[in-house]
C-alpha cells in the first residue's frame, strides 16, 4: 500500500502553485507595461504636448525626451525613498510597541513577585520586596501611585497604634527603652523611607499613615506633604529638615521629636502633643496649633507667621528669637515661656502680663551634624505634668 499523499491533495497543491506563478507573471507583466508607459510613451507625449507642433531637430527632440525621463526617474526615486522611509517608520513603531509590551509584562511580573515577598515570614525577603517596589516606582510612573498606597498600607497594618504584636514594645514603655524603628522593624523603616522619597513625585493628593506606631522613626529629610498622620505616635521621631507641608497631625504624639528646620507650613496640628519637641528654625507659617500641648518645646528662631496658637499650651516653651508677629495667641498659656529681645510678638500683645520670662538670646544654634546620633539619643524627662 502506498504511503504518499492522496492524488486530490497533490492536484490541489499543483494548482495552487500554478495560480501563484501565473499571478506573479501577470504582476511582473503589468509592472513592465507601467514602466514602459512611464519611461517610453509618457515622455514623448509630454514633449509633443509642450512643443505644440513646433518643428525642432531630432537631436533637440531626443534631448527634451531624455530630460523628461530624467525628471520622472527622480520623481519615482523620491517616491521609493519616501515609501522606504514610511515602511521603516512603521516597522520602528511596531518594534517599539512590541518592546513596550515586553517591558510592561516584565514590570508586571516584577511587581507581582515583589508584592508576594511582602507576605513572607522572613525579614530579609520582605525588605527585598519593599526595595523592589521602590525601584519599580522610580522607573514606572504609572505604577508609582499604587506602590505608594501599598507602602502606606504596609505601615498601617504592620505598625498599628496602639501596638498589638507580642514583639512590639507596649504603648506605656518609656521612649528611652524603645529601640529605633530601623532596629526593631527594619522593613517598616525601609517602607517609610521609600514613601518619603516617592512622595516628592506623587500625583494623588492624600496618603494615609494615621494611627501608626512610628516611635523613634528616622524621617530626616523625607517628604510627607499632605500626608495624614492623625492619631499616630511619632514620639522621639527624627524629622530634621522634613517636609510636612499641609500634613494632618491631629492628635498626633510628637513628644521629643526633632523637627529642626522642618517645614510645617499650613499643617493641621490640632490637639497634638509636642511636649519637649525641637522646632528650632522650623517653618510654622499658617500652621494650626489649636489646643496643642507645646510645653517645654524648643521653638527658637522658628517662623510662625500667621500660625494659630488658639488655646495652645506654651508654658516653659523656648521662644527666643521666634517670629510671632502675626500669630494668633488668643487663649494661649505662656507662663514660664522664655523670650529674648529678638522674639517678635503681635501688636498690642503684652508678654510680661502673660507670664513670659525675658532672658538673653542663646546665640547661634549648633550644627545638627554635631549632635549625638538618634541611636544613642536619650529623651530628657519632662517637667510638665502628663
N, C-alpha and C positions, 0 to 999 in steps of 0.2 A: 504494500500500500504506500502510495507516495506521501511524503510529508510536506510538500510545497504548499504555498498558499493557494486558495481557490482561484479558478480562471476569472471569475467575476471581479475579484479584488485586483487581479493583475490588469485586467482591461480598464478598470476604473482609474488605477494609478497611471497607466499609459495614457489614457485620455486626458487626465489632469495635466500630465507633463506636456502633452501636445498643446493643450489650451494655453498653458503658461508661455510656451515658446512662441506660439502664434501671437499672443498678446504683446510679448516683448518685441517681436518683429514689427508689429504694427506701430508700437510706440516709437521704435527707432526710425521707421519709415516716416512717421508723422513729424518727428524731430528734424529729419533731414529735409523734408519738404518745407518746414517752417524756416530752417536756417537758409535754405536755398532762396526762399521768398525774401527773407530779410536782407541777405547779403548779395543777391544777384538781381532779383527783379525790382525790389523796392528802391535801391539806389538809382537805377536807370529811370524809374518813374519819377523820382524826386527831381533828378536833373532835367528831364524833359519838361516837367511842370515849371521849374524855375526859369529855364531858357525861353519857354513860351514861343517856340518856333524860330528863335534867333539862330542864324547859321553860324556855327563855330567849327573849328577844325576838329578832326577826330582825336588829336592828342589832347586838346583842351577838354573835350567831352569826357575822355578817359580819366583825365586828372580830376575833373569835378566828381565823376562817379566814384573814384577811389577815395576822395575826401569824404564823401558821404558814408562810404563803407567804414572808413577810419572812425568817423563820429559814432556810427552805430556800434562798432566794436567797443569803443569807450563806454557807451551807454550800457551795453549788455554786460561789460566787465564790471561797471559800477553796480548794476543790479545784482550781479552774482556776489560781489563783495558785501552789499547790504544784506542779501539773503543769508550769506555765511555768518555775518555779524549777528543777525537776528537768531539764527539757529544756535550759535554759540551762547548768546544771552539766555535763550530758553533752556538750553542744557545746563547752564550755570544755575539758573533758578531751580530747576528740578533737583540738581545736586545739593543746593543749599537747603531746599525743603526736606530732602532726604536726610541730610546731616542734622538739621534741626530736630526732625522727628527722632533720630537716633539719640541725640543728646538729651531730649526731653524724656525719652524712655530710660536712659541711663540715670538721669536725675531722679526720676520717679522710683527707680529701683533702689538708689542710694537712700532716698527719703524713707521708703518703707523699711529698709533694713535698719536705719538709724532709729526710727520710732520703735521698732521691735526691741532694740537694745535697751530702751528706757525702762522696760519691764523686767530686766534681768535682776537676779539676786546678787550679782557681783558688782561691786562699786566701780571697778575699772571699766567694765563693759558699759555701765550707764554713763560714765564720764566720756567714754569714746563715742557713744551715741549722741551726747549733747554737743561735743566738738564737731561731729559730722554734720549735725543740723546747722550749727553756726556757720560752717564752711559753705553749706548749700545756700543759706540765706544771703551770704555775701556774694555768691556767684549768680543766683537766680532771684531777680526782683519779684517775679510772680509768686514765689514760694515764701518770701520774707514775712509777710503778714501772718501766714499760717504758722510759721515757725515761732514767731514772737508769741502768738497765742498759746502754742504748745509749751513753750518755756515758762510762761506765766502760770499756766495750769499745773505744770510740774512743781513749781514752787508752792502753789497754794495747797496741793494735795500732799506733798512731802514735808512741808513745814507749816502745819496749821497752828493757829494761836487761839486758845491755849494749847500747849503741846499735849499729844495723846500717846505717842510711842514710848515703849519702855526704855529705849536707849536715848531718848531726848531729855535734856535737863528740864526739870519741872519748872512751872511758872514762878514759884516762890524762891528758887535758888538765887543766891546773891550773884550779881553780874561778874564779880571778880573770880567766881568759881566756875564760870562758864567758858569753855574754850572758844576761840574764834570760829566763825562759821566755816572757814576753809579747812579747819581741823576736825570739827565734829560732823560736818556734812559737806565734804569736798564737792560732791556732784551738784548740790544746791548752789554753792558759790560759783561754780562754772556756769550754771544756768543764769544766775543773777548777773554775772559779768557779761555774758553774751547778750542778755537782754538790754543792759545799759549801753552796750556798743551799738546794737542794731536799732535801738530807738532813735538814733541820730537820723536815720533814713526812713523811718516808718511813715506810712500814709494814713493808717487808721488813727482816730482821734483819742482813743482811750485804751488803756491797758490796766487790767485788774490784778493788783497784788495785795488786796485787802485781807485782813485777818491772817497774816502770815508771821511766822517766828523768824525775824531777821536780827536777832541779838548778835552783836559783835560781827555784823556783816561788813565786808570790805566793798564799799561803793565809791571809793575815791576816784574822782574824775569821770564818773559814769553819767549818762544822760537818762533822766526819767521825767521828761516834760509830759504833763497831763496824765501822769500815772496815778492810779488810785491806791493809796496806802492806808485807807481808813481802817482804824482799829488794829493796825499792825503793831508788833512790838519790835522796835528798832533801837533798843537800849544799847548804848555804847557803840553804835554803828559808826564806821568811818565814812563820812560823806564829804571829805575835803574836796573842794572845787567841783562838787557835783551840781548837775543842772536839774532843778526841781521846779522849773517854771510852770505855773498853773497846776501843780500837783495837788491832789486832795489828801490832806493829812489830818482828817477829822478824827479826834480821839486817839491819835497815834501816841505811842510811848517812845520818846526820843531823849530820855534821860541820859545824860553824859555823852550824847552823840557829838561827834566832831563835824561841825558844819562850817568850818573856816573857809572863807572866800566862796562858799556855795551860792547858788542863785535860787532864791525862793520867791522870785517876783510873781505877784498875783496868786501865790499859793494860798490854799484854804487850810489854815492850821487851827481850826476851831476846837475848843475844849481839849486841847492836847497837853501832854506832859513833857515839858522841855527843861525840867529842873537840872541844873548843872550842865546844860548843853553849851557847847562852844560855838558861838556865831560871830567870831571875830572877822571884821571886814566883809560880812555877808550881805548880799543884795536882798533886802527885805521890802523893796518898793511895792506898794499897793498890796502887800500880803495881809491876810486877815487872821489876827491872833485873838479873836474874841473869846474871853473866858479861858484863855490858855494859861497854864502854870509855868511861869518863867523864873521862878525863884532860883537865885544863885547862878543864873545863866550869864554867860560872858558875851555881851553884845558890843564890845569895844570896837569903835570905828565902823560900826555897821551903818548901812544906808537904809533908813526906814522912812523915806519919803512916801507919804500917802498911806503908810501902814496903819492898820486898825488894831488898837490895843484896848478895845472896849471891855471893861471889867476884867482885864488881864491882871495876873498877879506877878509883879515885877519886884517884889521885895528882895533885897540883898543882891539884886542883879547888878552887873558891872556895865554902866552906861557911859563910861569915859570916852569921849570923842564920838559918840553916837549922834547921828543926824536925825532928830525927831521933830524938825521944824514944821513939817506939815502932817505929822502923825495924829491920829485920833486917840487921845489918852483919857477919854471920858470914863470915869469909874475905875480907872486903873489904880492899883495899890503899889506905891513906890517907897514905902517906908524902909529905910536902911539901904536903898539903892545907892550906888556910887556914881558920882558925876564929876566932871572936871570943867575947866574953863573952855574946853573945846566941844563940850556937849551942847548941842543946839536944841532948844525947846520951842514948842509952839508959842505964838504970840499970846501975851497976857497969861501964860502959864507960870505959876509960882512953884518952883521945885522945892524951895525951903518949906513952904506950907504943906507940901505933900510928903515931907519927911526924907527928902533926898539928902545924902551926905556929900558935901563938896570936898574932893580930895585932889591931889596932884595927878597930872596926866602920867600914864605909865611909860610913855616914850614909844620908840619903835617896837613893833611886835617881833618876836624871834622867828627865824625861818622855820617853817614846818619840817624841813629836812633834818633839823637838829633835834626834833622831838623823838622820844623813845618809840619804837615800833609798836603797832597795835597788838602784837602777840604778847607783849610783856606789860602793856599799859594797865594800870590799876585805877579804877574809879574811886575818887576820894569820897568819904562819907558825906552825906548831905546834912546840913544843919537844919534845914527846913523839915517840918513835920510831914509824914507821909500824906 
